[in-house]
Amino acid sequence: MCGQITKVDDFKHTVTVKIHDPFGWSLFFENVPKGLIEFPLDSVEHCGLFIGSEVVYKRKVCTILSGQKLDDGFYAYYVQ
């Protein structure tokens, strides 16, 4: 599971986060939010994914081989 920022509202100082759960892990965690959730801008931070994690990219399951934090705070990954 991971969250993706889909919208930044500079007026309200909030971000909208889409929760992705491609492998159905939320079945094991009742309190994990689902769908689109709005958070205060100062309560979220960029985080990285673990090397070796499985992710879905273009509808295929891939493995993260390496990652790098970019100057803008986002992360770029090499997957196979």
Distance bins in CASP14 RR format, pairs under 12 A and 6 or more apart:
PFRMAT RR
TARGET T0000
AUTHOR 0000-0000-0000
RMODE 2
METHOD distances of the structure
MODEL  1
1 17 0 0 0 0 0 1 0 0 0 0 0
1 18 0 0 0 0 0 1 0 0 0 0 0
1 19 1 0 0 1 0 0 0 0 0 0 0
1 20 1 0 0 1 0 0 0 0 0 0 0
1 21 1 0 1 0 0 0 0 0 0 0 0
1 22 0 0 0 0 1 0 0 0 0 0 0
1 23 0 0 0 0 1 0 0 0 0 0 0
1 24 1 0 0 1 0 0 0 0 0 0 0
1 25 1 0 1 0 0 0 0 0 0 0 0
1 26 1 0 0 1 0 0 0 0 0 0 0
1 27 0 0 0 0 0 1 0 0 0 0 0
1 28 0 0 0 0 0 1 0 0 0 0 0
1 29 0 0 0 0 1 0 0 0 0 0 0
1 32 1 0 0 1 0 0 0 0 0 0 0
1 33 0 0 0 0 1 0 0 0 0 0 0
1 34 0 0 0 0 1 0 0 0 0 0 0
1 35 0 0 0 0 0 1 0 0 0 0 0
1 49 0 0 0 0 0 1 0 0 0 0 0
1 53 0 0 0 0 0 1 0 0 0 0 0
1 54 0 0 0 0 0 1 0 0 0 0 0
1 55 0 0 0 0 0 1 0 0 0 0 0
1 56 0 0 0 0 0 1 0 0 0 0 0
2 17 0 0 0 0 1 0 0 0 0 0 0
2 18 0 0 0 0 1 0 0 0 0 0 0
2 19 1 0 0 1 0 0 0 0 0 0 0
2 20 1 0 1 0 0 0 0 0 0 0 0
2 21 0 0 0 0 1 0 0 0 0 0 0
2 22 0 0 0 0 1 0 0 0 0 0 0
2 23 0 0 0 0 0 1 0 0 0 0 0
2 25 0 0 0 0 0 1 0 0 0 0 0
2 26 0 0 0 0 0 1 0 0 0 0 0
2 32 0 0 0 0 0 1 0 0 0 0 0
2 46 0 0 0 0 0 1 0 0 0 0 0
2 47 0 0 0 0 1 0 0 0 0 0 0
2 48 0 0 0 0 1 0 0 0 0 0 0
2 49 1 0 0 1 0 0 0 0 0 0 0
2 50 0 0 0 0 0 1 0 0 0 0 0
2 53 0 0 0 0 1 0 0 0 0 0 0
2 54 0 0 0 0 0 1 0 0 0 0 0
2 55 0 0 0 0 1 0 0 0 0 0 0
2 56 0 0 0 0 0 1 0 0 0 0 0
2 64 0 0 0 0 0 1 0 0 0 0 0
2 75 0 0 0 0 0 1 0 0 0 0 0
2 77 0 0 0 0 0 1 0 0 0 0 0
3 15 0 0 0 0 0 1 0 0 0 0 0
3 16 0 0 0 0 0 1 0 0 0 0 0
3 17 1 0 1 0 0 0 0 0 0 0 0
3 18 1 0 0 1 0 0 0 0 0 0 0
3 19 1 0 1 0 0 0 0 0 0 0 0
3 20 1 0 1 0 0 0 0 0 0 0 0
3 21 0 0 0 0 1 0 0 0 0 0 0
3 22 0 0 0 0 0 1 0 0 0 0 0
3 26 0 0 0 0 0 1 0 0 0 0 0
3 32 0 0 0 0 0 1 0 0 0 0 0
3 33 0 0 0 0 1 0 0 0 0 0 0
3 34 0 0 0 0 0 1 0 0 0 0 0
3 35 0 0 0 0 1 0 0 0 0 0 0
3 36 0 0 0 0 0 1 0 0 0 0 0
3 37 0 0 0 0 1 0 0 0 0 0 0
3 39 0 0 0 0 0 1 0 0 0 0 0
3 44 0 0 0 0 1 0 0 0 0 0 0
3 45 0 0 0 0 0 1 0 0 0 0 0
3 46 0 0 0 0 0 1 0 0 0 0 0
3 47 0 0 0 0 1 0 0 0 0 0 0
3 48 0 0 0 0 0 1 0 0 0 0 0
3 49 0 0 0 0 0 1 0 0 0 0 0
4 15 0 0 0 0 0 1 0 0 0 0 0
4 16 0 0 0 0 1 0 0 0 0 0 0
4 17 1 0 0 1 0 0 0 0 0 0 0
4 18 1 0 1 0 0 0 0 0 0 0 0
4 19 0 0 0 0 1 0 0 0 0 0 0
4 20 1 0 0 1 0 0 0 0 0 0 0
4 21 0 0 0 0 0 1 0 0 0 0 0
4 22 0 0 0 0 0 1 0 0 0 0 0
4 35 0 0 0 0 0 1 0 0 0 0 0
4 36 0 0 0 0 0 1 0 0 0 0 0
4 37 0 0 0 0 0 1 0 0 0 0 0
4 44 0 0 0 0 0 1 0 0 0 0 0
4 46 0 0 0 0 0 1 0 0 0 0 0
4 47 0 0 0 0 0 1 0 0 0 0 0
4 49 0 0 0 0 0 1 0 0 0 0 0
4 55 0 0 0 0 0 1 0 0 0 0 0
4 74 0 0 0 0 0 1 0 0 0 0 0
4 75 0 0 0 0 0 1 0 0 0 0 0
5 14 0 0 0 0 0 1 0 0 0 0 0
5 15 1 0 1 0 0 0 0 0 0 0 0
5 16 1 0 0 1 0 0 0 0 0 0 0
5 17 1 0 1 0 0 0 0 0 0 0 0
5 18 0 0 0 0 1 0 0 0 0 0 0
5 19 0 0 0 0 0 1 0 0 0 0 0
5 20 0 0 0 0 0 1 0 0 0 0 0
5 36 0 0 0 0 0 1 0 0 0 0 0
5 37 0 0 0 0 0 1 0 0 0 0 0
5 38 0 0 0 0 0 1 0 0 0 0 0
5 39 0 0 0 0 1 0 0 0 0 0 0
5 41 0 0 0 0 1 0 0 0 0 0 0
5 44 1 0 0 1 0 0 0 0 0 0 0
5 45 0 0 0 0 0 1 0 0 0 0 0
5 46 0 0 0 0 1 0 0 0 0 0 0
5 47 0 0 0 0 0 1 0 0 0 0 0
5 73 0 0 0 0 0 1 0 0 0 0 0
5 74 0 0 0 0 1 0 0 0 0 0 0
6 14 0 0 0 0 0 1 0 0 0 0 0
6 15 0 0 0 0 1 0 0 0 0 0 0
6 16 1 0 1 0 0 0 0 0 0 0 0
6 17 1 0 0 1 0 0 0 0 0 0 0
6 18 1 0 1 0 0 0 0 0 0 0 0
6 19 0 0 0 0 0 1 0 0 0 0 0
6 20 0 0 0 0 0 1 0 0 0 0 0
6 35 0 0 0 0 0 1 0 0 0 0 0
6 36 1 0 0 1 0 0 0 0 0 0 0
6 37 0 0 0 0 0 1 0 0 0 0 0
6 38 0 0 0 0 0 1 0 0 0 0 0
6 39 0 0 0 0 0 1 0 0 0 0 0
7 14 0 0 0 0 1 0 0 0 0 0 0
7 15 1 0 0 1 0 0 0 0 0 0 0
7 16 1 1 0 0 0 0 0 0 0 0 0
7 17 0 0 0 0 1 0 0 0 0 0 0
7 18 0 0 0 0 1 0 0 0 0 0 0
7 36 0 0 0 0 1 0 0 0 0 0 0
7 37 0 0 0 0 0 1 0 0 0 0 0
7 38 0 0 0 0 1 0 0 0 0 0 0
7 39 0 0 0 0 0 1 0 0 0 0 0
7 41 0 0 0 0 0 1 0 0 0 0 0
8 14 1 0 0 1 0 0 0 0 0 0 0
8 15 1 0 1 0 0 0 0 0 0 0 0
8 16 1 0 0 1 0 0 0 0 0 0 0
8 17 0 0 0 0 0 1 0 0 0 0 0
8 38 0 0 0 0 0 1 0 0 0 0 0
8 39 0 0 0 0 0 1 0 0 0 0 0
8 40 0 0 0 0 0 1 0 0 0 0 0
8 41 1 0 0 1 0 0 0 0 0 0 0
8 44 0 0 0 0 0 1 0 0 0 0 0
9 15 1 0 0 1 0 0 0 0 0 0 0
9 16 1 0 0 1 0 0 0 0 0 0 0
9 38 0 0 0 0 1 0 0 0 0 0 0
9 39 0 0 0 0 0 1 0 0 0 0 0
9 40 0 0 0 0 0 1 0 0 0 0 0
9 41 0 0 0 0 1 0 0 0 0 0 0
10 41 0 0 0 0 1 0 0 0 0 0 0
11 41 0 0 0 0 0 1 0 0 0 0 0
12 38 0 0 0 0 1 0 0 0 0 0 0
12 39 0 0 0 0 0 1 0 0 0 0 0
12 40 0 0 0 0 1 0 0 0 0 0 0
12 41 0 0 0 0 1 0 0 0 0 0 0
13 38 0 0 0 0 0 1 0 0 0 0 0
13 39 0 0 0 0 0 1 0 0 0 0 0
13 40 1 0 0 1 0 0 0 0 0 0 0
13 41 1 0 1 0 0 0 0 0 0 0 0
13 42 1 0 0 1 0 0 0 0 0 0 0
13 43 0 0 0 0 0 1 0 0 0 0 0
13 44 0 0 0 0 0 1 0 0 0 0 0
14 36 0 0 0 0 0 1 0 0 0 0 0
14 37 0 0 0 0 0 1 0 0 0 0 0
14 38 1 0 1 0 0 0 0 0 0 0 0
14 39 1 0 0 1 0 0 0 0 0 0 0
14 40 1 0 1 0 0 0 0 0 0 0 0
14 41 1 0 1 0 0 0 0 0 0 0 0
14 42 0 0 0 0 1 0 0 0 0 0 0
14 43 0 0 0 0 1 0 0 0 0 0 0
14 44 0 0 0 0 1 0 0 0 0 0 0
15 36 0 0 0 0 0 1 0 0 0 0 0
15 37 0 0 0 0 1 0 0 0 0 0 0
15 38 1 0 0 1 0 0 0 0 0 0 0
15 39 1 0 1 0 0 0 0 0 0 0 0
15 40 0 0 0 0 1 0 0 0 0 0 0
15 41 1 0 1 0 0 0 0 0 0 0 0
15 42 0 0 0 0 1 0 0 0 0 0 0
15 43 0 0 0 0 1 0 0 0 0 0 0
15 44 1 0 1 0 0 0 0 0 0 0 0
15 45 0 0 0 0 0 1 0 0 0 0 0
15 46 0 0 0 0 0 1 0 0 0 0 0
16 33 0 0 0 0 0 1 0 0 0 0 0
16 35 0 0 0 0 1 0 0 0 0 0 0
16 36 1 0 1 0 0 0 0 0 0 0 0
16 37 1 0 0 1 0 0 0 0 0 0 0
16 38 1 0 1 0 0 0 0 0 0 0 0
16 39 0 0 0 0 1 0 0 0 0 0 0
16 40 0 0 0 0 0 1 0 0 0 0 0
16 41 0 0 0 0 0 1 0 0 0 0 0
16 44 0 0 0 0 0 1 0 0 0 0 0
17 33 0 0 0 0 1 0 0 0 0 0 0
17 34 0 0 0 0 0 1 0 0 0 0 0
17 35 0 0 0 0 1 0 0 0 0 0 0
17 36 1 0 0 1 0 0 0 0 0 0 0
17 37 1 0 1 0 0 0 0 0 0 0 0
17 38 1 0 0 1 0 0 0 0 0 0 0
17 39 1 0 0 1 0 0 0 0 0 0 0
17 40 0 0 0 0 0 1 0 0 0 0 0
17 41 0 0 0 0 0 1 0 0 0 0 0
17 43 0 0 0 0 0 1 0 0 0 0 0
17 44 1 0 0 1 0 0 0 0 0 0 0
17 45 0 0 0 0 0 1 0 0 0 0 0
17 46 0 0 0 0 0 1 0 0 0 0 0
17 47 0 0 0 0 0 1 0 0 0 0 0
18 33 0 0 0 0 0 1 0 0 0 0 0
18 34 0 0 0 0 1 0 0 0 0 0 0
18 35 1 0 0 1 0 0 0 0 0 0 0
18 36 1 0 1 0 0 0 0 0 0 0 0
18 37 0 0 0 0 1 0 0 0 0 0 0
18 38 0 0 0 0 0 1 0 0 0 0 0
18 39 0 0 0 0 0 1 0 0 0 0 0
19 25 0 0 0 0 0 1 0 0 0 0 0
19 26 1 0 0 1 0 0 0 0 0 0 0
19 29 0 0 0 0 0 1 0 0 0 0 0
19 32 1 0 0 1 0 0 0 0 0 0 0
19 33 1 0 1 0 0 0 0 0 0 0 0
19 34 1 0 1 0 0 0 0 0 0 0 0
19 35 1 0 1 0 0 0 0 0 0 0 0
19 36 1 0 0 1 0 0 0 0 0 0 0
19 37 1 0 0 1 0 0 0 0 0 0 0
19 39 0 0 0 0 0 1 0 0 0 0 0
20 26 0 0 0 0 0 1 0 0 0 0 0
20 32 0 0 0 0 0 1 0 0 0 0 0
20 33 0 0 0 0 0 1 0 0 0 0 0
20 34 0 0 0 0 0 1 0 0 0 0 0
20 35 0 0 0 0 1 0 0 0 0 0 0
20 36 0 0 0 0 0 1 0 0 0 0 0
20 49 0 0 0 0 0 1 0 0 0 0 0
20 55 0 0 0 0 1 0 0 0 0 0 0
20 56 0 0 0 0 1 0 0 0 0 0 0
20 57 0 0 0 0 0 1 0 0 0 0 0
21 27 0 0 0 0 1 0 0 0 0 0 0
21 28 0 0 0 0 0 1 0 0 0 0 0
21 29 0 0 0 0 1 0 0 0 0 0 0
21 32 0 0 0 0 1 0 0 0 0 0 0
21 33 0 0 0 0 0 1 0 0 0 0 0
21 34 1 0 0 1 0 0 0 0 0 0 0
21 35 0 0 0 0 1 0 0 0 0 0 0
21 55 0 0 0 0 0 1 0 0 0 0 0
21 56 0 0 0 0 0 1 0 0 0 0 0
22 53 0 0 0 0 0 1 0 0 0 0 0
22 54 0 0 0 0 1 0 0 0 0 0 0
22 55 1 0 0 1 0 0 0 0 0 0 0
22 56 1 0 1 0 0 0 0 0 0 0 0
22 57 0 0 0 0 1 0 0 0 0 0 0
22 59 0 0 0 0 1 0 0 0 0 0 0
22 60 0 0 0 0 0 1 0 0 0 0 0
22 61 0 0 0 0 1 0 0 0 0 0 0
22 62 0 0 0 0 0 1 0 0 0 0 0
23 53 0 0 0 0 0 1 0 0 0 0 0
23 54 1 0 0 1 0 0 0 0 0 0 0
23 55 0 0 0 0 1 0 0 0 0 0 0
23 56 0 0 0 0 1 0 0 0 0 0 0
23 61 0 0 0 0 1 0 0 0 0 0 0
24 32 0 0 0 0 0 1 0 0 0 0 0
24 34 0 0 0 0 0 1 0 0 0 0 0
24 56 0 0 0 0 0 1 0 0 0 0 0
25 32 0 0 0 0 1 0 0 0 0 0 0
25 34 0 0 0 0 0 1 0 0 0 0 0
25 53 0 0 0 0 0 1 0 0 0 0 0
25 54 0 0 0 0 0 1 0 0 0 0 0
26 32 1 0 1 0 0 0 0 0 0 0 0
26 33 0 0 0 0 1 0 0 0 0 0 0
26 34 1 0 0 1 0 0 0 0 0 0 0
26 35 0 0 0 0 1 0 0 0 0 0 0
27 34 0 0 0 0 0 1 0 0 0 0 0
33 39 0 0 0 0 1 0 0 0 0 0 0
37 43 0 0 0 0 0 1 0 0 0 0 0
37 44 0 0 0 0 0 1 0 0 0 0 0
38 44 0 0 0 0 0 1 0 0 0 0 0
39 45 0 0 0 0 0 1 0 0 0 0 0
45 69 0 0 0 0 0 1 0 0 0 0 0
45 73 0 0 0 0 1 0 0 0 0 0 0
45 74 0 0 0 0 0 1 0 0 0 0 0
45 75 0 0 0 0 0 1 0 0 0 0 0
46 69 1 0 0 1 0 0 0 0 0 0 0
46 70 0 0 0 0 1 0 0 0 0 0 0
46 71 0 0 0 0 0 1 0 0 0 0 0
46 72 0 0 0 0 1 0 0 0 0 0 0
46 73 1 0 1 0 0 0 0 0 0 0 0
46 74 1 0 0 1 0 0 0 0 0 0 0
46 75 1 0 0 1 0 0 0 0 0 0 0
46 76 0 0 0 0 0 1 0 0 0 0 0
47 69 0 0 0 0 1 0 0 0 0 0 0
47 73 0 0 0 0 0 1 0 0 0 0 0
47 74 0 0 0 0 0 1 0 0 0 0 0
47 75 0 0 0 0 1 0 0 0 0 0 0
48 55 0 0 0 0 0 1 0 0 0 0 0
48 64 0 0 0 0 1 0 0 0 0 0 0
48 66 0 0 0 0 0 1 0 0 0 0 0
48 67 0 0 0 0 1 0 0 0 0 0 0
48 68 0 0 0 0 0 1 0 0 0 0 0
48 69 1 0 0 1 0 0 0 0 0 0 0
48 70 0 0 0 0 0 1 0 0 0 0 0
48 73 0 0 0 0 0 1 0 0 0 0 0
48 74 0 0 0 0 1 0 0 0 0 0 0
48 75 1 0 1 0 0 0 0 0 0 0 0
48 76 0 0 0 0 0 1 0 0 0 0 0
48 77 0 0 0 0 1 0 0 0 0 0 0
49 55 1 0 0 1 0 0 0 0 0 0 0
49 57 0 0 0 0 0 1 0 0 0 0 0
49 62 0 0 0 0 0 1 0 0 0 0 0
49 63 0 0 0 0 0 1 0 0 0 0 0
49 64 1 0 1 0 0 0 0 0 0 0 0
49 65 0 0 0 0 0 1 0 0 0 0 0
49 66 0 0 0 0 0 1 0 0 0 0 0
49 67 0 0 0 0 1 0 0 0 0 0 0
49 68 0 0 0 0 0 1 0 0 0 0 0
49 69 0 0 0 0 0 1 0 0 0 0 0
49 74 0 0 0 0 0 1 0 0 0 0 0
49 75 1 0 0 1 0 0 0 0 0 0 0
49 76 0 0 0 0 0 1 0 0 0 0 0
49 77 1 0 0 1 0 0 0 0 0 0 0
49 78 0 0 0 0 0 1 0 0 0 0 0
49 79 0 0 0 0 1 0 0 0 0 0 0
50 63 0 0 0 0 0 1 0 0 0 0 0
50 64 1 0 0 1 0 0 0 0 0 0 0
50 65 0 0 0 0 0 1 0 0 0 0 0
50 66 0 0 0 0 0 1 0 0 0 0 0
50 67 0 0 0 0 1 0 0 0 0 0 0
50 75 0 0 0 0 0 1 0 0 0 0 0
50 77 0 0 0 0 0 1 0 0 0 0 0
51 63 0 0 0 0 1 0 0 0 0 0 0
51 64 1 0 1 0 0 0 0 0 0 0 0
51 65 1 0 0 1 0 0 0 0 0 0 0
51 66 1 0 0 1 0 0 0 0 0 0 0
51 67 1 0 0 1 0 0 0 0 0 0 0
51 68 0 0 0 0 0 1 0 0 0 0 0
51 75 0 0 0 0 0 1 0 0 0 0 0
51 77 0 0 0 0 1 0 0 0 0 0 0
51 78 0 0 0 0 1 0 0 0 0 0 0
51 79 0 0 0 0 0 1 0 0 0 0 0
51 80 0 0 0 0 0 1 0 0 0 0 0
52 61 0 0 0 0 0 1 0 0 0 0 0
52 62 0 0 0 0 1 0 0 0 0 0 0
52 63 1 0 1 0 0 0 0 0 0 0 0
52 64 1 0 1 0 0 0 0 0 0 0 0
52 65 1 0 0 1 0 0 0 0 0 0 0
52 66 0 0 0 0 1 0 0 0 0 0 0
52 67 0 0 0 0 0 1 0 0 0 0 0
52 77 0 0 0 0 0 1 0 0 0 0 0
52 78 0 0 0 0 0 1 0 0 0 0 0
52 79 0 0 0 0 1 0 0 0 0 0 0
52 80 0 0 0 0 0 1 0 0 0 0 0
53 61 0 0 0 0 0 1 0 0 0 0 0
53 62 0 0 0 0 1 0 0 0 0 0 0
53 63 1 0 0 1 0 0 0 0 0 0 0
53 64 1 0 1 0 0 0 0 0 0 0 0
53 65 0 0 0 0 0 1 0 0 0 0 0
53 66 0 0 0 0 0 1 0 0 0 0 0
53 67 0 0 0 0 0 1 0 0 0 0 0
53 77 0 0 0 0 1 0 0 0 0 0 0
53 79 0 0 0 0 1 0 0 0 0 0 0
54 60 0 0 0 0 0 1 0 0 0 0 0
54 61 1 0 1 0 0 0 0 0 0 0 0
54 62 1 0 0 1 0 0 0 0 0 0 0
54 63 1 0 1 0 0 0 0 0 0 0 0
54 64 1 0 0 1 0 0 0 0 0 0 0
54 65 0 0 0 0 0 1 0 0 0 0 0
54 79 0 0 0 0 1 0 0 0 0 0 0
54 80 0 0 0 0 0 1 0 0 0 0 0
55 61 1 0 0 1 0 0 0 0 0 0 0
55 62 1 0 1 0 0 0 0 0 0 0 0
55 63 1 0 0 1 0 0 0 0 0 0 0
55 64 1 0 0 1 0 0 0 0 0 0 0
55 65 0 0 0 0 0 1 0 0 0 0 0
55 67 0 0 0 0 0 1 0 0 0 0 0
55 75 0 0 0 0 0 1 0 0 0 0 0
55 77 1 0 0 1 0 0 0 0 0 0 0
55 78 0 0 0 0 0 1 0 0 0 0 0
55 79 1 0 0 1 0 0 0 0 0 0 0
55 80 0 0 0 0 0 1 0 0 0 0 0
56 62 1 0 0 1 0 0 0 0 0 0 0
56 63 0 0 0 0 0 1 0 0 0 0 0
56 64 0 0 0 0 0 1 0 0 0 0 0
56 79 0 0 0 0 1 0 0 0 0 0 0
57 63 0 0 0 0 0 1 0 0 0 0 0
57 64 0 0 0 0 1 0 0 0 0 0 0
57 77 0 0 0 0 1 0 0 0 0 0 0
57 78 0 0 0 0 0 1 0 0 0 0 0
57 79 1 0 1 0 0 0 0 0 0 0 0
57 80 0 0 0 0 1 0 0 0 0 0 0
58 79 0 0 0 0 1 0 0 0 0 0 0
60 79 0 0 0 0 1 0 0 0 0 0 0
60 80 0 0 0 0 0 1 0 0 0 0 0
61 79 0 0 0 0 1 0 0 0 0 0 0
61 80 0 0 0 0 0 1 0 0 0 0 0
62 77 0 0 0 0 1 0 0 0 0 0 0
62 78 0 0 0 0 1 0 0 0 0 0 0
62 79 1 1 0 0 0 0 0 0 0 0 0
62 80 1 0 1 0 0 0 0 0 0 0 0
63 77 0 0 0 0 0 1 0 0 0 0 0
63 78 0 0 0 0 1 0 0 0 0 0 0
63 79 1 0 0 1 0 0 0 0 0 0 0
63 80 1 0 1 0 0 0 0 0 0 0 0
64 75 0 0 0 0 1 0 0 0 0 0 0
64 76 0 0 0 0 0 1 0 0 0 0 0
64 77 1 0 1 0 0 0 0 0 0 0 0
64 78 1 0 0 1 0 0 0 0 0 0 0
64 79 1 0 1 0 0 0 0 0 0 0 0
64 80 0 0 0 0 1 0 0 0 0 0 0
65 76 0 0 0 0 0 1 0 0 0 0 0
65 77 1 0 0 1 0 0 0 0 0 0 0
65 78 1 0 1 0 0 0 0 0 0 0 0
65 79 1 0 0 1 0 0 0 0 0 0 0
65 80 1 0 1 0 0 0 0 0 0 0 0
66 75 0 0 0 0 0 1 0 0 0 0 0
66 76 0 0 0 0 1 0 0 0 0 0 0
66 77 1 0 0 1 0 0 0 0 0 0 0
66 78 1 0 1 0 0 0 0 0 0 0 0
66 79 0 0 0 0 1 0 0 0 0 0 0
66 80 0 0 0 0 1 0 0 0 0 0 0
67 74 0 0 0 0 0 1 0 0 0 0 0
67 75 1 0 0 1 0 0 0 0 0 0 0
67 76 1 0 0 1 0 0 0 0 0 0 0
67 77 1 0 1 0 0 0 0 0 0 0 0
67 78 1 0 0 1 0 0 0 0 0 0 0
67 79 0 0 0 0 1 0 0 0 0 0 0
68 74 0 0 0 0 1 0 0 0 0 0 0
68 75 1 0 0 1 0 0 0 0 0 0 0
68 76 1 0 1 0 0 0 0 0 0 0 0
68 77 1 0 0 1 0 0 0 0 0 0 0
68 78 0 0 0 0 1 0 0 0 0 0 0
69 75 1 0 1 0 0 0 0 0 0 0 0
69 76 0 0 0 0 1 0 0 0 0 0 0
69 77 0 0 0 0 0 1 0 0 0 0 0
70 76 1 0 1 0 0 0 0 0 0 0 0
70 77 0 0 0 0 0 1 0 0 0 0 0
END
